Amino acid sequence: MNIEDFILTVLFSGFSGIIIGYFLRDISAAIRGFYNAYIRKPKHLVKYNFEDNGNVEK
């Protein structure tokens, strides 16, 4: 490998790393939002079914 190929490899790796690092936060936020909206089940908000269906005997 001569010096020109080495410099070209370093520049390409550096620019691709900068581009990936710049957009990685947005990509990960989009994936996290998709996961939370469509895949993950809520832990604390649970639907309750009451046996009396709202009828109160007086």
N, CA, C and O atoms as a CHARMM CRD file, in Angstrom:
* protein
*
  232
    1    1 MET  N      0.85800  -1.18300   0.00000 PROA 1      0.00000
    2    1 MET  CA     0.00000   0.00000   0.00000 PROA 1      0.00000
    3    1 MET  C      0.89600   1.23400   0.00000 PROA 1      0.00000
    4    1 MET  O      1.75300   1.39400   0.86900 PROA 1      0.00000
    5    2 ASN  N      0.69200   2.08000  -0.95800 PROA 2      0.00000
    6    2 ASN  CA     1.47500   3.31500  -0.98500 PROA 2      0.00000
    7    2 ASN  C      0.77100   4.40000  -0.18300 PROA 2      0.00000
    8    2 ASN  O     -0.33600   4.20000   0.31700 PROA 2      0.00000
    9    3 ILE  N      1.41400   5.52900  -0.06900 PROA 3      0.00000
   10    3 ILE  CA     0.91900   6.59800   0.79400 PROA 3      0.00000
   11    3 ILE  C     -0.38400   7.19700   0.28100 PROA 3      0.00000
   12    3 ILE  O     -1.22400   7.61000   1.08000 PROA 3      0.00000
   13    4 GLU  N     -0.56900   7.25200  -1.03700 PROA 4      0.00000
   14    4 GLU  CA    -1.80500   7.81200  -1.59400 PROA 4      0.00000
   15    4 GLU  C     -3.00800   6.94300  -1.24100 PROA 4      0.00000
   16    4 GLU  O     -4.07300   7.45600  -0.89600 PROA 4      0.00000
   17    5 ASP  N     -2.83300   5.61900  -1.33000 PROA 5      0.00000
   18    5 ASP  CA    -3.92600   4.71800  -0.96000 PROA 5      0.00000
   19    5 ASP  C     -4.23100   4.80200   0.53300 PROA 5      0.00000
   20    5 ASP  O     -5.39000   4.73400   0.94300 PROA 5      0.00000
   21    6 PHE  N     -3.19100   4.94900   1.33500 PROA 6      0.00000
   22    6 PHE  CA    -3.39500   5.06400   2.77500 PROA 6      0.00000
   23    6 PHE  C     -4.16100   6.33500   3.12300 PROA 6      0.00000
   24    6 PHE  O     -5.09200   6.30100   3.92800 PROA 6      0.00000
   25    7 ILE  N     -3.77300   7.45600   2.51800 PROA 7      0.00000
   26    7 ILE  CA    -4.46400   8.71900   2.78100 PROA 7      0.00000
   27    7 ILE  C     -5.90900   8.64500   2.29600 PROA 7      0.00000
   28    7 ILE  O     -6.81500   9.13500   2.97000 PROA 7      0.00000
   29    8 LEU  N     -6.13000   8.03600   1.13300 PROA 8      0.00000
   30    8 LEU  CA    -7.49200   7.88500   0.62700 PROA 8      0.00000
   31    8 LEU  C     -8.33700   7.01600   1.55600 PROA 8      0.00000
   32    8 LEU  O     -9.50700   7.31600   1.79700 PROA 8      0.00000
   33    9 THR  N     -7.75000   5.94800   2.07300 PROA 9      0.00000
   34    9 THR  CA    -8.46200   5.07400   3.01400 PROA 9      0.00000
   35    9 THR  C     -8.79300   5.80800   4.31000 PROA 9      0.00000
   36    9 THR  O     -9.90000   5.67200   4.83100 PROA 9      0.00000
   37   10 VAL  N     -7.86100   6.57300   4.82600 PROA 10     0.00000
   38   10 VAL  CA    -8.08500   7.33100   6.06300 PROA 10     0.00000
   39   10 VAL  C     -9.17000   8.37800   5.86000 PROA 10     0.00000
   40   10 VAL  O    -10.04500   8.54000   6.71100 PROA 10     0.00000
   41   11 LEU  N     -9.11900   9.08800   4.74100 PROA 11     0.00000
   42   11 LEU  CA   -10.12700  10.11700   4.48000 PROA 11     0.00000
   43   11 LEU  C    -11.51500   9.49900   4.31400 PROA 11     0.00000
   44   11 LEU  O    -12.48900  10.01100   4.86600 PROA 11     0.00000
   45   12 PHE  N    -11.61200   8.41300   3.56400 PROA 12     0.00000
   46   12 PHE  CA   -12.90700   7.76200   3.37300 PROA 12     0.00000
   47   12 PHE  C    -13.46700   7.25200   4.68900 PROA 12     0.00000
   48   12 PHE  O    -14.65200   7.42900   4.97200 PROA 12     0.00000
   49   13 SER  N    -12.61700   6.61400   5.50200 PROA 13     0.00000
   50   13 SER  CA   -13.07200   6.11100   6.80600 PROA 13     0.00000
   51   13 SER  C    -13.47700   7.25700   7.72800 PROA 13     0.00000
   52   13 SER  O    -14.46800   7.15500   8.45100 PROA 13     0.00000
   53   14 GLY  N    -12.72000   8.33900   7.70300 PROA 14     0.00000
   54   14 GLY  CA   -13.04100   9.48400   8.55300 PROA 14     0.00000
   55   14 GLY  C    -14.35100  10.14100   8.16900 PROA 14     0.00000
   56   14 GLY  O    -15.17600  10.44200   9.03200 PROA 14     0.00000
   57   15 PHE  N    -14.54700  10.36800   6.87200 PROA 15     0.00000
   58   15 PHE  CA   -15.78900  10.99900   6.43300 PROA 15     0.00000
   59   15 PHE  C    -16.99900  10.10100   6.66900 PROA 15     0.00000
   60   15 PHE  O    -18.05800  10.57800   7.07500 PROA 15     0.00000
   61   16 SER  N    -16.84400   8.80800   6.41700 PROA 16     0.00000
   62   16 SER  CA   -17.97600   7.90600   6.66800 PROA 16     0.00000
   63   16 SER  C    -18.28100   7.82100   8.16200 PROA 16     0.00000
   64   16 SER  O    -19.44700   7.71900   8.54200 PROA 16     0.00000
   65   17 GLY  N    -17.26400   7.86000   9.01000 PROA 17     0.00000
   66   17 GLY  CA   -17.48000   7.86500  10.45700 PROA 17     0.00000
   67   17 GLY  C    -18.17200   9.13300  10.92800 PROA 17     0.00000
   68   17 GLY  O    -19.04200   9.08900  11.79700 PROA 17     0.00000
   69   18 ILE  N    -17.78300  10.26100  10.35100 PROA 18     0.00000
   70   18 ILE  CA   -18.43400  11.52800  10.72200 PROA 18     0.00000
   71   18 ILE  C    -19.90000  11.52100  10.29200 PROA 18     0.00000
   72   18 ILE  O    -20.77000  11.94400  11.05400 PROA 18     0.00000
   73   19 ILE  N    -20.17900  11.04600   9.08700 PROA 19     0.00000
   74   19 ILE  CA   -21.56400  11.00900   8.59800 PROA 19     0.00000
   75   19 ILE  C    -22.41000  10.05500   9.42000 PROA 19     0.00000
   76   19 ILE  O    -23.52900  10.39300   9.80500 PROA 19     0.00000
   77   20 ILE  N    -21.88800   8.86500   9.69600 PROA 20     0.00000
   78   20 ILE  CA   -22.64200   7.89500  10.50500 PROA 20     0.00000
   79   20 ILE  C    -22.84400   8.42800  11.91900 PROA 20     0.00000
   80   20 ILE  O    -23.93500   8.29500  12.47400 PROA 20     0.00000
   81   21 GLY  N    -21.81900   9.02600  12.50800 PROA 21     0.00000
   82   21 GLY  CA   -21.94000   9.57900  13.85500 PROA 21     0.00000
   83   21 GLY  C    -22.91800  10.73800  13.92500 PROA 21     0.00000
   84   21 GLY  O    -23.57500  10.93600  14.94700 PROA 21     0.00000
   85   22 TYR  N    -23.01900  11.50600  12.84800 PROA 22     0.00000
   86   22 TYR  CA   -23.93100  12.64600  12.83900 PROA 22     0.00000
   87   22 TYR  C    -25.38900  12.19200  12.77000 PROA 22     0.00000
   88   22 TYR  O    -26.25100  12.77300  13.42900 PROA 22     0.00000
   89   23 PHE  N    -25.66600  11.16500  11.98300 PROA 23     0.00000
   90   23 PHE  CA   -27.03000  10.70300  11.80200 PROA 23     0.00000
   91   23 PHE  C    -27.41800   9.55000  12.71800 PROA 23     0.00000
   92   23 PHE  O    -28.57700   9.13500  12.71700 PROA 23     0.00000
   93   24 LEU  N    -26.49000   9.02900  13.48900 PROA 24     0.00000
   94   24 LEU  CA   -26.78000   7.86800  14.32900 PROA 24     0.00000
   95   24 LEU  C    -27.82700   8.18200  15.39400 PROA 24     0.00000
   96   24 LEU  O    -28.66900   7.33800  15.70000 PROA 24     0.00000
   97   25 ARG  N    -27.78200   9.38100  15.95900 PROA 25     0.00000
   98   25 ARG  CA   -28.75300   9.74900  16.99000 PROA 25     0.00000
   99   25 ARG  C    -30.17000   9.78700  16.42400 PROA 25     0.00000
  100   25 ARG  O    -31.10800   9.31100  17.06300 PROA 25     0.00000
  101   26 ASP  N    -30.32600  10.35300  15.22800 PROA 26     0.00000
  102   26 ASP  CA   -31.64800  10.41900  14.61000 PROA 26     0.00000
  103   26 ASP  C    -32.15200   9.03700  14.21100 PROA 26     0.00000
  104   26 ASP  O    -33.33200   8.73000  14.38200 PROA 26     0.00000
  105   27 ILE  N    -31.26300   8.20700  13.68300 PROA 27     0.00000
  106   27 ILE  CA   -31.65300   6.85400  13.29100 PROA 27     0.00000
  107   27 ILE  C    -32.04800   6.04000  14.51300 PROA 27     0.00000
  108   27 ILE  O    -33.05400   5.33200  14.48600 PROA 27     0.00000
  109   28 SER  N    -31.26300   6.13300  15.58900 PROA 28     0.00000
  110   28 SER  CA   -31.59300   5.37800  16.79800 PROA 28     0.00000
  111   28 SER  C    -32.88500   5.88900  17.43700 PROA 28     0.00000
  112   28 SER  O    -33.64200   5.09100  17.99100 PROA 28     0.00000
  113   29 ALA  N    -33.15900   7.18800  17.37500 PROA 29     0.00000
  114   29 ALA  CA   -34.41000   7.72800  17.91800 PROA 29     0.00000
  115   29 ALA  C    -35.60200   7.23600  17.10200 PROA 29     0.00000
  116   29 ALA  O    -36.65700   6.94900  17.66700 PROA 29     0.00000
  117   30 ALA  N    -35.45100   7.13700  15.79100 PROA 30     0.00000
  118   30 ALA  CA   -36.53500   6.63700  14.95300 PROA 30     0.00000
  119   30 ALA  C    -36.80400   5.16200  15.22400 PROA 30     0.00000
  120   30 ALA  O    -37.96000   4.74400  15.28600 PROA 30     0.00000
  121   31 ILE  N    -35.75400   4.37800  15.38500 PROA 31     0.00000
  122   31 ILE  CA   -35.92700   2.95300  15.69400 PROA 31     0.00000
  123   31 ILE  C    -36.56000   2.78400  17.06800 PROA 31     0.00000
  124   31 ILE  O    -37.43700   1.93900  17.24400 PROA 31     0.00000
  125   32 ARG  N    -36.12400   3.57800  18.04500 PROA 32     0.00000
  126   32 ARG  CA   -36.69000   3.49700  19.39200 PROA 32     0.00000
  127   32 ARG  C    -38.16600   3.88800  19.39200 PROA 32     0.00000
  128   32 ARG  O    -38.97100   3.25700  20.07800 PROA 32     0.00000
  129   33 GLY  N    -38.52800   4.92300  18.63000 PROA 33     0.00000
  130   33 GLY  CA   -39.93300   5.33500  18.54700 PROA 33     0.00000
  131   33 GLY  C    -40.79700   4.27900  17.88800 PROA 33     0.00000
  132   33 GLY  O    -41.92100   4.03700  18.32800 PROA 33     0.00000
  133   34 PHE  N    -40.28600   3.64100  16.83300 PROA 34     0.00000
  134   34 PHE  CA   -41.02800   2.55900  16.18900 PROA 34     0.00000
  135   34 PHE  C    -41.21300   1.39400  17.15100 PROA 34     0.00000
  136   34 PHE  O    -42.29200   0.80600  17.21900 PROA 34     0.00000
  137   35 TYR  N    -40.15800   1.06100  17.89700 PROA 35     0.00000
  138   35 TYR  CA   -40.23200  -0.04300  18.86100 PROA 35     0.00000
  139   35 TYR  C    -41.25100   0.25900  19.95700 PROA 35     0.00000
  140   35 TYR  O    -42.05400  -0.60400  20.31200 PROA 35     0.00000
  141   36 ASN  N    -41.22400   1.46000  20.48600 PROA 36     0.00000
  142   36 ASN  CA   -42.15300   1.81400  21.55700 PROA 36     0.00000
  143   36 ASN  C    -43.59200   1.89600  21.07000 PROA 36     0.00000
  144   36 ASN  O    -44.51500   1.60400  21.83100 PROA 36     0.00000
  145   37 ALA  N    -43.80000   2.28600  19.81900 PROA 37     0.00000
  146   37 ALA  CA   -45.15700   2.46600  19.31600 PROA 37     0.00000
  147   37 ALA  C    -45.79200   1.15500  18.87500 PROA 37     0.00000
  148   37 ALA  O    -46.99500   0.97100  19.06400 PROA 37     0.00000
  149   38 TYR  N    -45.02700   0.24400  18.29700 PROA 38     0.00000
  150   38 TYR  CA   -45.63300  -0.92000  17.66100 PROA 38     0.00000
  151   38 TYR  C    -45.26000  -2.26400  18.27300 PROA 38     0.00000
  152   38 TYR  O    -46.00000  -3.23200  18.09700 PROA 38     0.00000
  153   39 ILE  N    -44.14800  -2.35700  18.98000 PROA 39     0.00000
  154   39 ILE  CA   -43.69100  -3.66800  19.45100 PROA 39     0.00000
  155   39 ILE  C    -43.83600  -3.82000  20.95800 PROA 39     0.00000
  156   39 ILE  O    -44.31500  -4.84800  21.43500 PROA 39     0.00000
  157   40 ARG  N    -43.42900  -2.81400  21.70100 PROA 40     0.00000
  158   40 ARG  CA   -43.37900  -2.90300  23.16100 PROA 40     0.00000
  159   40 ARG  C    -44.77700  -2.82800  23.75600 PROA 40     0.00000
  160   40 ARG  O    -45.61000  -2.03600  23.31500 PROA 40     0.00000
  161   41 LYS  N    -45.02400  -3.65200  24.75500 PROA 41     0.00000
  162   41 LYS  CA   -46.28400  -3.62500  25.49300 PROA 41     0.00000
  163   41 LYS  C    -46.12400  -2.71200  26.70100 PROA 41     0.00000
  164   41 LYS  O    -45.06600  -2.71100  27.33100 PROA 41     0.00000
  165   42 PRO  N    -47.16000  -1.92600  27.04000 PROA 42     0.00000
  166   42 PRO  CA   -47.03900  -1.04300  28.20300 PROA 42     0.00000
  167   42 PRO  C    -46.96000  -1.84800  29.49700 PROA 42     0.00000
  168   42 PRO  O    -47.62900  -2.86900  29.65600 PROA 42     0.00000
  169   43 LYS  N    -46.12800  -1.36600  30.41600 PROA 43     0.00000
  170   43 LYS  CA   -45.94900  -2.07000  31.68400 PROA 43     0.00000
  171   43 LYS  C    -46.93600  -1.59800  32.74500 PROA 43     0.00000
  172   43 LYS  O    -47.42300  -2.40900  33.53300 PROA 43     0.00000
  173   44 HSD  N    -47.23700  -0.31600  32.77700 PROA 44     0.00000
  174   44 HSD  CA   -48.01400   0.24000  33.87500 PROA 44     0.00000
  175   44 HSD  C    -49.46500   0.51700  33.50600 PROA 44     0.00000
  176   44 HSD  O    -50.32300   0.52600  34.38900 PROA 44     0.00000
  177   45 LEU  N    -49.76300   0.74100  32.23900 PROA 45     0.00000
  178   45 LEU  CA   -51.12600   1.02700  31.83100 PROA 45     0.00000
  179   45 LEU  C    -51.79400  -0.28300  31.43000 PROA 45     0.00000
  180   45 LEU  O    -51.62600  -0.76700  30.31000 PROA 45     0.00000
  181   46 VAL  N    -52.54800  -0.84200  32.35900 PROA 46     0.00000
  182   46 VAL  CA   -53.18500  -2.12500  32.13800 PROA 46     0.00000
  183   46 VAL  C    -54.69100  -1.91100  32.11700 PROA 46     0.00000
  184   46 VAL  O    -55.23000  -1.21000  32.97400 PROA 46     0.00000
  185   47 LYS  N    -55.36600  -2.50300  31.15400 PROA 47     0.00000
  186   47 LYS  CA   -56.81600  -2.36800  31.06500 PROA 47     0.00000
  187   47 LYS  C    -57.47100  -3.31500  32.06700 PROA 47     0.00000
  188   47 LYS  O    -57.17800  -4.51100  32.09300 PROA 47     0.00000
  189   48 TYR  N    -58.35500  -2.76500  32.88600 PROA 48     0.00000
  190   48 TYR  CA   -59.05500  -3.55800  33.88800 PROA 48     0.00000
  191   48 TYR  C    -60.48600  -3.79000  33.43900 PROA 48     0.00000
  192   48 TYR  O    -61.13300  -2.88100  32.91800 PROA 48     0.00000
  193   49 ASN  N    -60.97100  -4.97900  33.63400 PROA 49     0.00000
  194   49 ASN  CA   -62.36700  -5.31700  33.36100 PROA 49     0.00000
  195   49 ASN  C    -63.06800  -5.52900  34.69900 PROA 49     0.00000
  196   49 ASN  O    -62.74900  -6.45500  35.44400 PROA 49     0.00000
  197   50 PHE  N    -64.02800  -4.65200  34.98700 PROA 50     0.00000
  198   50 PHE  CA   -64.75800  -4.76500  36.24000 PROA 50     0.00000
  199   50 PHE  C    -65.93500  -5.71200  36.05000 PROA 50     0.00000
  200   50 PHE  O    -66.57700  -5.72900  35.00000 PROA 50     0.00000
  201   51 GLU  N    -66.20200  -6.48600  37.07200 PROA 51     0.00000
  202   51 GLU  CA   -67.24400  -7.50100  36.97100 PROA 51     0.00000
  203   51 GLU  C    -68.64800  -6.92300  36.96700 PROA 51     0.00000
  204   51 GLU  O    -69.55100  -7.50200  36.36300 PROA 51     0.00000
  205   52 ASP  N    -68.85100  -5.78200  37.63600 PROA 52     0.00000
  206   52 ASP  CA   -70.20800  -5.24700  37.73000 PROA 52     0.00000
  207   52 ASP  C    -70.58300  -4.38200  36.53900 PROA 52     0.00000
  208   52 ASP  O    -71.73700  -3.96600  36.42900 PROA 52     0.00000
  209   53 ASN  N    -69.64300  -4.09800  35.64300 PROA 53     0.00000
  210   53 ASN  CA   -69.89300  -3.29500  34.42600 PROA 53     0.00000
  211   53 ASN  C    -70.50800  -1.92300  34.72300 PROA 53     0.00000
  212   53 ASN  O    -71.25600  -1.39200  33.90200 PROA 53     0.00000
  213   54 GLY  N    -70.20500  -1.35800  35.86900 PROA 54     0.00000
  214   54 GLY  CA   -70.68100  -0.02800  36.21400 PROA 54     0.00000
  215   54 GLY  C    -72.03200  -0.00500  36.88800 PROA 54     0.00000
  216   54 GLY  O    -72.49400   1.07600  37.25500 PROA 54     0.00000
  217   55 ASN  N    -72.68600  -1.11900  37.07000 PROA 55     0.00000
  218   55 ASN  CA   -73.98100  -1.16300  37.74600 PROA 55     0.00000
  219   55 ASN  C    -73.77000  -1.20100  39.25100 PROA 55     0.00000
  220   55 ASN  O    -73.11400  -2.10300  39.77300 PROA 55     0.00000
  221   56 VAL  N    -74.32100  -0.23100  39.93500 PROA 56     0.00000
  222   56 VAL  CA   -74.15400  -0.15700  41.37800 PROA 56     0.00000
  223   56 VAL  C    -75.53200  -0.43800  42.01200 PROA 56     0.00000
  224   56 VAL  O    -76.52400   0.22300  41.70200 PROA 56     0.00000
  225   57 GLU  N    -75.55800  -1.43600  42.90500 PROA 57     0.00000
  226   57 GLU  CA   -76.82100  -1.75700  43.59300 PROA 57     0.00000
  227   57 GLU  C    -76.98800  -0.83200  44.77400 PROA 57     0.00000
  228   57 GLU  O    -76.05500  -0.63400  45.55200 PROA 57     0.00000
  229   58 LYS  N    -78.18200  -0.26000  44.91500 PROA 58     0.00000
  230   58 LYS  CA   -78.43700   0.65300  46.02700 PROA 58     0.00000
  231   58 LYS  C    -79.52000   0.10500  46.91000 PROA 58     0.00000
  232   58 LYS  O    -79.88000   0.73200  47.90600 PROA 58     0.00000
